[in-house]
Amino acid sequence: MTSVNIDIVSDVMCPWCYIGKKRLEAAVKDLPENIEVDVRWRPYQLDPTLPKEGKDRKQYLSEKFGGSERAQQIYANILDAGRTESIPFDFESIAVSPNTLDAHRVIRWAASEAPGVQDRLVDILFQDFFIEGKNIGDTEVLLDAAERAGMDRAITESLLAGPADCLEVEQEIEVARKMGVTGVPCFILENKYAVMGAQSPEVLSEAISKVAEEKLSQAS
């Protein structure tokens, strides 16, 4: 077996990151049986200027895109891409554009849990935001998501109540920007190769296979 480490630089308020997650899952299913992947989710904030409580979604869209009509035009491609990945995006249900710093803190802690917990948490947060319209900057929403993913609610609540890992998350985001990450998702393979954007499963599968082949040749 050859294992390929994949760090996914992502923001849970980014619809293309949700699409990218689904496409990576499809890519992994198509890999040869002797290749496995170890996925870690890394933080990025599309808009770190959002207040901790978030901002009214309509106001946010008006400020960012000049109004809901322009936003709908931009989201048309996202809706189409989501349908191909069986993601029923419901942008109309989103009332608040969240600050995702706390979400990234919880995702960071989930990496120390049992295998699969971090990935499950990210998937829950994507669903909560894009399908259920929940405010994923809200503490109770984050605690519910963490508990559903398999994390200890009381411990998570205690950590969220303080500044634990705020600085570390912000520093990690800054490192990503210095590395040249200007958009997400960004898939970093073996800390050497980057695949930018929500590429097709075929592109991702090919990239992973090439890196696995390189690892095998170096080991022999």
N, C-alpha and C positions, 0 to 999 in steps of 0.2 A: 504494500500500500504506500502511496505517496500522498502526503497531506499538504495542501496549499492554504496558507494563511491569507485571509481577505479582511482588510479593514475597510468598512464602509463609512465614509464621511457623509453625514446626512442630517437633515432637520426634520422632525416629525410634523412640521407644518408645511412641508414641501410635498405636493402631490406627485411630482416626478420621482421622489424618493420611494413612495409607496409603490408606484409602478415598477421602479427599478428593483425593489425587493421581490416582487412577484416574478420578474424576468430572471433574476438570479436563481430563484427556486426552480424555475423551469430549466435553466441552464445546468444546474447541479444534477437534476434527474437524467439529463442526457450524457453526463460524463461517464467514461469507462469505469468499470467496477473497482479498478485499482487506484482510483483517484478520489480522495475525500477532501472536504473543505472545512476550515475552522474560521468561522465568521465572527468578527467583533465590530460592534457599532460605535462609531466615533462622532463627537458632537460638532455641530455647525449651526449658526443662527443666521437665517436669512434676514432677519430684522431685529438686532439686539437693542434697538432704540425703543421697542414697545415697552410700555409700563408693565410692572409686575402683574397687575390685574388684567392686562390685555387692553384691547381697544375695540369699540363697537365695529363689527365687521363692515357695515355699510359705510361708515365714516372712513375706515381704513382703505377700502377699495376706492372710495372717491378720491382720497389723497394720493394713493399709489397709481391708479390707472385713469383717474379723471372721471370716475363714475361706474355704476354697475353695468351699464351697457357695454362699455369697453372691456370690462372684466369678463363678461359673458363671452365676448368674441375671443378673448385670450384663452378662456377655459374650454372652449369648444374642442380644441385639439386634445386637451387633457381628458375630457369626457370620452372622446373616441378611443384614446389609448387605454383608458380605464376599462372600457367595455371589452376590449380584446383580452384583458387580463382578469376579467370577471370581477372588477372593482366597481360597485355601484356608487360612485361619487355622488354625494348630496350636498353640494355647496350651499344650497338655499337654507339648509338646516343649521349652518354655522352662524352663530350670533356674535361670537367674540374671536378676534384674531389674537392668539395668545403669545405671551413671552414664553419661550420654551426652555429657559435656563434651568428651571426646576425639573422639567421633564428629562433633560440631559443628565442632571445629577442622579436621578433615579435609574436611568439607563446605565450610567457608569457603575452604580452599586450593583446592579443586576449582573454585571460581568463577573462578580465574585461569587455568584450563586451557582447552583448546579447547572450542568450543560443544558442549553436550550432555554433557560429562563430569560436571558437577555433578548434573544430573538423573539420569544413569545411576547415579552413586554412591548417591544417595538411594534409588533403586529397589532396588539391590543390598542396601543395609543393611536396608530394610524386609523384603525376602525372607529375608535371613539371620536376622533376629530372629523374625519372625512365622511363617515357614514352616519354616525349618531349625532354629530354636531356638538359634541361636548367641549367644554373649555379645558384643554389639556394643560393649562397653566394653573388651574385650580387645585389646591392641595387635596381636597377630598376625591376629586376625579383621579389624581395621581395615586393616591393611596388605594383606591378601589382597583386600579389597573395593576399596581404592584402586587396586591393580594391575589388577584386572579392569575397573575403570571407565576405565582409560587413564592413570593417574597413575604417576609414577616412584616405585617402591617405596623405593629407597634414600633419596631426598630426603624422602619422607614419614616414613620411619623416623627420620631425623635430626631432623626437626622435632618429631615426637611425643616424642622423648627429652628435650626441654627444655620450657620454659614458653611457647613461641611461641604468641601469640594467645589464651592462656587469659583474660587480662584483657579483651581486645577482645570475645570471645564473651560473657563475663559482663556486660559493659557493654551489649552489644547486646540481651541478654535483658532487662536492667533498663529499657532504653529502651522496649522493647515493652510491658512491664508499665505503665510510666508513660503510654503511649499508650492504655491501657485494654484491652490484650490479656490476658484472664483465662483463655482457653481456646484450644485449637488443634484443627484448623488455622484460621488466619486469613489470608485472601487480601487483600492490599493492592494496589489498582489505581492506578497512576500516583501513588503516594505520597499519595493524596487520599481514596480510597474504600475501605472495608473490608467484606468479606463474611465473616461469622463462621461457623465450623462447616463440616462436610463437606456442603455444599449439593448439590442435584441438578445434573446437567449443564445442565439447562434454565435454572436460576437463574444459574449461573455464566456460561453463554453469553450470556444477556440482559444481565448486568452488564457483561461485556467489550464487547459490541456498543454499549451506551449510552456507555461511556467512549470508545470509538473514534469514535462519532458526534460527541461533544463535542470531541474533538481535531481532527476534520476541520473542524468549524464555526469553531473558534478560529483555524485555520490559513488559512481562506478570507477 
